[in-house]
Amino acid sequence: MADRYLEISLVKRGITCTARLLDDRAPITCEAVWKSLPLSGDVYHAKYARNEIYALFPPFAEAEPPLENPTVTPIPGDLCYFSFAGAELGAKSYGYDREVRPGTTVVDLALFYERNNLLLNGDVGWVPGIVWGQVVEGLDAMADGCNDLWRTGAAGETLSFRRA
């Protein structure tokens, strides 16, 4: 299979990077994401994992992917897939009052832009993610945008995933 690529954008900031899907390591996850593109949603900056931005989506896979190519220590440029039951993220402290409720499932597509990330949540413990893509171009500019997002806020910003 030929390599597949997607573009990830912070729309309002006009910043885009390119990632390669890791079809050889996470084929089920890659296929589920690829079939669902384009996707876009409100962007969030992580509270606990450190250098991460993400958007939340309703489930889009026919069945949730198995934990293929897992990590709890993502590196710069990793794209991770998480699936959460609403009860796991339902506390008001997470700030997802509109998107997440008990009895629902939510998919989190994340981009890690710097080192020293640890997927450990004080409420539920270790949260392994599926590494399904790796940024191959534009990570420095995206990291600058992510740091600006952290400092100035995410309100009004959209994280977009689309085929390249």
MOSUL-V441913 format. One record per residue. N is the residue number from 1. RES is the residue in one letter. SS is DSSP state (a for helix, b for strand, c for the rest). OMEGA is omega in degrees with one decimal (NA if undefined). D_FIRST is the distance of its C-alpha to the first C-alpha in Angstrom with 2 decimals. Layout:
# MOSUL-V441913
N,RES,SS,OMEGA,D_FIRST
N,RES,SS,OMEGA,D_FIRST
This chain:
# MOSUL-V441913
1,M,c,177.0,0.00
2,A,c,177.2,3.78
3,D,c,176.6,6.47
4,R,c,-176.6,8.59
5,Y,b,173.5,12.32
6,L,b,175.9,15.54
7,E,b,176.6,19.19
8,I,b,-174.7,21.83
9,S,b,160.8,25.38
10,L,b,-165.9,28.96
11,V,c,-176.4,30.11
12,K,c,-179.2,33.87
13,R,c,178.5,33.55
14,G,c,-178.2,31.13
15,I,b,-179.8,28.79
16,T,b,171.4,25.01
17,C,b,-178.4,22.39
18,T,b,179.7,18.63
19,A,b,174.1,16.26
20,R,b,175.1,12.69
21,L,b,179.5,11.31
22,L,c,-177.8,11.21
23,D,c,-178.8,8.51
24,D,c,-176.7,9.26
25,R,c,-177.5,12.92
26,A,c,-172.5,13.52
27,P,a,-177.8,10.99
28,I,a,179.0,13.95
29,T,a,-179.8,15.45
30,C,a,-179.3,12.52
31,E,a,178.9,12.10
32,A,a,179.4,15.91
33,V,a,-177.0,16.34
34,W,a,-179.2,13.80
35,K,a,-175.3,15.60
36,S,a,-175.8,18.90
37,L,c,3.5,18.64
38,P,c,175.5,20.94
39,L,b,173.6,23.14
40,S,b,179.8,26.28
41,G,b,176.8,29.38
42,D,b,179.3,32.29
43,V,c,174.0,31.39
44,Y,b,170.2,33.07
45,H,b,-176.3,33.63
46,A,c,171.7,33.70
47,K,c,-170.1,37.14
48,Y,c,-173.3,36.32
49,A,c,176.0,32.95
50,R,c,-167.0,34.13
51,N,c,-172.6,31.62
52,E,b,166.2,29.50
53,I,b,-177.3,29.21
54,Y,b,172.5,27.84
55,A,b,-178.4,28.18
56,L,b,-176.9,28.88
57,F,b,169.0,27.48
58,P,b,178.6,28.32
59,P,c,-179.3,25.85
60,F,c,178.5,22.93
61,A,c,176.3,20.79
62,E,c,173.2,21.85
63,A,c,-179.0,22.73
64,E,c,-179.7,22.79
65,P,c,173.6,19.91
66,P,c,-178.9,21.13
67,L,c,179.3,21.89
68,E,c,-179.1,18.62
69,N,c,-174.5,18.52
70,P,b,172.6,22.11
71,T,b,166.6,24.49
72,V,c,179.4,28.05
73,T,c,-178.0,28.06
74,P,c,-180.0,25.41
75,I,c,178.9,25.25
76,P,c,178.7,25.33
77,G,c,178.0,22.21
78,D,b,168.0,20.96
79,L,b,-178.0,20.02
80,C,b,177.9,21.38
81,Y,b,176.0,21.63
82,F,b,172.8,24.99
83,S,b,-176.9,26.63
84,F,b,167.2,30.43
85,A,b,-177.6,33.20
86,G,a,-179.5,35.70
87,A,a,179.7,38.37
88,E,a,-177.8,36.44
89,L,a,-173.1,36.55
90,G,c,-179.5,39.58
91,A,c,-179.4,42.15
92,K,a,-177.9,43.57
93,S,a,178.6,42.99
94,Y,a,176.8,39.26
95,G,c,-178.0,40.09
96,Y,c,-173.4,37.88
97,D,c,-177.7,40.84
98,R,c,-170.9,39.35
99,E,c,-167.7,35.82
100,V,c,176.0,36.38
101,R,c,174.0,38.92
102,P,c,-179.2,39.51
103,G,c,178.1,37.86
104,T,c,172.0,34.77
105,T,b,179.5,31.29
106,V,b,176.0,29.64
107,V,b,-179.2,26.18
108,D,b,173.2,26.30
109,L,b,-170.9,23.47
110,A,b,172.4,24.58
111,L,b,176.8,24.13
112,F,b,-169.7,25.94
113,Y,c,-179.8,27.41
114,E,c,-177.1,29.68
115,R,c,171.3,30.48
116,N,c,176.7,32.70
117,N,c,178.9,31.21
118,L,c,-175.8,32.20
119,L,c,179.8,31.20
120,L,b,-177.6,34.64
121,N,b,-177.6,36.42
122,G,c,-179.0,40.18
123,D,c,-171.6,40.26
124,V,c,179.9,37.58
125,G,b,-178.8,36.71
126,W,b,-179.2,33.28
127,V,c,179.9,30.45
128,P,c,176.9,27.09
129,G,b,175.3,24.15
130,I,b,175.4,20.44
131,V,b,-174.2,18.70
132,W,b,179.5,15.54
133,G,b,179.2,15.34
134,Q,b,177.8,17.00
135,V,b,-179.2,18.95
136,V,b,-179.7,18.24
137,E,b,173.2,20.89
138,G,c,-177.3,24.22
139,L,a,-179.2,25.02
140,D,a,178.7,28.59
141,A,a,178.4,29.50
142,M,a,178.3,28.01
143,A,a,176.3,30.01
144,D,a,178.0,33.11
145,G,a,179.1,32.60
146,C,a,176.4,32.15
147,N,a,175.8,35.35
148,D,a,176.9,37.13
149,L,a,179.2,35.99
150,W,a,-174.5,37.47
151,R,a,-172.1,40.71
152,T,a,176.8,41.33
153,G,c,-175.6,39.72
154,A,c,-175.6,36.86
155,A,c,177.5,38.97
156,G,c,-179.0,37.66
157,E,c,-179.2,34.27
158,T,b,172.6,30.94
159,L,b,-174.5,27.55
160,S,b,175.2,24.79
161,F,b,177.5,21.00
162,R,b,178.2,19.17
163,R,b,179.0,15.93
164,A,c,NA,16.08
